Amino acid sequence: MAAVTLVLFTLGVLWIGGRIDAISAGEPAGGRGSSPVTAHVGDTPWKGDTPGRIAEAPA
């Protein structure tokens, strides 16, 4: 019984600590991370036509 109580207490403290960290970092509650980015066939991480394409045409 004491072990279960200790585990629940520890998880609660970690959860509260995580919430405090997120709030102090200025993130909204339930932050979703960075915006989604969609890569299309032929997209490159550079401007113009350069080698190193990040997406290839399906076979």
Secondary structure, 3 states (H helix, E strand, C coil): CHHHHHHHHHHHHHHHHHHHHHHHCCCCCCCCCCCCCCCCCCCCCCCCCCCCCCCCCCC
